Amino acid sequence: MTNQKDFPAGPGFNRRTFIGAAAGTAVAPIVAKAAGASGGPAATSDPSLPVDVSLDINSATRSLRIDARTTLLDALREHTGLTGSKKGCDHGQCGACTVLINGRRVLSCLTLAVVAQGQRIVTIEGLAEDGELHPMQQAFVDQDAFQCGYCTPGQIMSGIACVREGHAGSDDAIREYMSGNICRCAAYPNIVAAVRQAARAMSDEQKG
Amino acid sequence: MRPFVYQRASDAPSAIQNLATATAANNVLTEASAQPLAGGTTLIDLMKLDVMRPKAVVDINPLAASWSNVSLDDDNLRLGALARMSDVAANPEIQQHYPVIADTLKLAASPQLRNMASLGGNVLQRTRCSYFRDVSYHNCNKRNPGSGCAALEGFNRSHAVLGTSEQCIATYPGDFAQALMALDATVEITGRSGVRKIRFSDLHKRPGESPQAETTLSPGELISAFLIPGPWPRSVYLKVRDRQSYEFALASAAVALDLQDEVMRDARIALGGVAAVPWRAREAEAILKGQKFDDALIDRAADAAFADARPHRHNVFKVALGKRVISRALHQAATMEI
């Protein structure tokens, strides 16, 4: 169920914590009822029964009892309170749900949570360290690389992978290798600038 | 999405057993009650749209340990079917000795999708026909055999002009398959009775009278590898689309040349975005083979490739576009530095 320590520590009440906690309590009885009906651990022969899934998210292990149909995106948003990954199209076309699995950028909306077991999942919530933003997050702030911000978590996760893959060597390369992340506000020029800035910072970090 | 039973395959025999038991005599791709899950980029998408409705999903990703190897010896490239598109595209040896393969993979989909999608799943990806993908249209012979084809009188700009039938004009959407077609690849298929090999050109079936039957795979059979003779250092993939990146082909050509003193000792052409199945332009190849590279000859070959084209209301442009793509791809291949 929802665990307060997974939310960014902030002074007092915030909207995200409230929604996350509320979603957690709302989900609990349904899951408990379904699990109770099975009279034991999740079975795999009846599709109406939930399955037990253990996920490694941002270096924390999360045990969930969920419907096998649950995508990783829904598991993150609805079952662990990590609402940073966004649901845009939910069909693998927009990139808003991009997360890293074992260091590779993938679409959490087309990944079943049950398939992601045993793999290292990193979401936008797992980037900042000791209160300091990741260089890619800082670059998006510095370059004003968003308007509404909805695509931004996916852009940032994708941008990090783009740099690590070695595909941020030129503006053209950045445009090509960021094409899986759509920005409806069309902040593209600033997004390219942000990835360019972060690529330098990430390279300096490695050298340092 | 409809409920399904999730089964994680521990090895190939268990995967095949699970798939074969559940599919029974059903058509493999359209009606099968169990579906293999690799990258999931087609399957999960189509399950959300209610186009695919498996009762069981067999996760074959654990097989990747043995089915994702890439190996290259003197005259054969072997690609494991569970290798991911991005990994194969980034392989320096493939880029050097089989550039057309690296190109088709690099120009497909988005970086995220290429990280997820397996080679085997990629060649089996379903058409992007909007009437196939939208279950509010009953009349789709692929989904509901005998119901008709909404695309014939509908918006058919993206549809095929080659290899179609009166029952279906859906376009085969893939890129990688065109490289496999052009290079005479072989498919290694693992099933209940062991391993069999077929020509890649025999994997997909033209729609004909039964557009619901898309491949020659039997229930429980899985693609385990692709074998490609070569090398083909003088090869390219040219993909023309509505936007520069992350889009399906309107027309594309995978071209490979064996060029010696301006004479094309061998010429291979496969076409994407214009045909119902992965498409080899053999008539065009026959015109080029053994001849000196020449603009007029290339125009003739491009005309031959589309001699049997049957465009519909909104896709007439694909004939002229497809011919130009062939011509430009051949020029690119002929002038590339190897």
HADDOCK unambig.tbl for C-alpha pairs under 7 A between the chains (distance, minus, plus):
assign (segid A and resid 44 and name CA) (segid B and resid 5 and name CA) 6.10 0.50 0.50
assign (segid A and resid 44 and name CA) (segid B and resid 6 and name CA) 6.55 0.50 0.50
assign (segid A and resid 45 and name CA) (segid B and resid 5 and name CA) 6.13 0.50 0.50
assign (segid A and resid 46 and name CA) (segid B and resid 5 and name CA) 6.43 0.50 0.50
assign (segid A and resid 47 and name CA) (segid B and resid 3 and name CA) 5.46 0.50 0.50
assign (segid A and resid 47 and name CA) (segid B and resid 4 and name CA) 4.97 0.50 0.50
assign (segid A and resid 47 and name CA) (segid B and resid 5 and name CA) 4.76 0.50 0.50
assign (segid A and resid 48 and name CA) (segid B and resid 3 and name CA) 6.67 0.50 0.50
assign (segid A and resid 68 and name CA) (segid B and resid 6 and name CA) 6.59 0.50 0.50
assign (segid A and resid 69 and name CA) (segid B and resid 3 and name CA) 6.76 0.50 0.50
assign (segid A and resid 91 and name CA) (segid B and resid 45 and name CA) 5.50 0.50 0.50
assign (segid A and resid 104 and name CA) (segid B and resid 115 and name CA) 6.92 0.50 0.50
assign (segid A and resid 105 and name CA) (segid B and resid 112 and name CA) 5.42 0.50 0.50
assign (segid A and resid 105 and name CA) (segid B and resid 115 and name CA) 6.97 0.50 0.50
assign (segid A and resid 106 and name CA) (segid B and resid 112 and name CA) 4.56 0.50 0.50
assign (segid A and resid 106 and name CA) (segid B and resid 113 and name CA) 6.65 0.50 0.50
assign (segid A and resid 106 and name CA) (segid B and resid 115 and name CA) 6.43 0.50 0.50
assign (segid A and resid 106 and name CA) (segid B and resid 116 and name CA) 6.34 0.50 0.50
assign (segid A and resid 107 and name CA) (segid B and resid 112 and name CA) 6.16 0.50 0.50
assign (segid A and resid 110 and name CA) (segid B and resid 40 and name CA) 6.31 0.50 0.50
assign (segid A and resid 110 and name CA) (segid B and resid 41 and name CA) 5.96 0.50 0.50
assign (segid A and resid 110 and name CA) (segid B and resid 44 and name CA) 5.77 0.50 0.50
assign (segid A and resid 110 and name CA) (segid B and resid 45 and name CA) 6.65 0.50 0.50
assign (segid A and resid 111 and name CA) (segid B and resid 40 and name CA) 6.72 0.50 0.50
assign (segid A and resid 176 and name CA) (segid B and resid 245 and name CA) 6.32 0.50 0.50
assign (segid A and resid 177 and name CA) (segid B and resid 111 and name CA) 6.29 0.50 0.50
assign (segid A and resid 179 and name CA) (segid B and resid 110 and name CA) 6.43 0.50 0.50
assign (segid A and resid 179 and name CA) (segid B and resid 245 and name CA) 6.32 0.50 0.50
assign (segid A and resid 179 and name CA) (segid B and resid 246 and name CA) 6.13 0.50 0.50
assign (segid A and resid 180 and name CA) (segid B and resid 110 and name CA) 4.69 0.50 0.50
assign (segid A and resid 180 and name CA) (segid B and resid 111 and name CA) 6.36 0.50 0.50
assign (segid A and resid 180 and name CA) (segid B and resid 112 and name CA) 6.81 0.50 0.50
assign (segid A and resid 180 and name CA) (segid B and resid 246 and name CA) 6.56 0.50 0.50
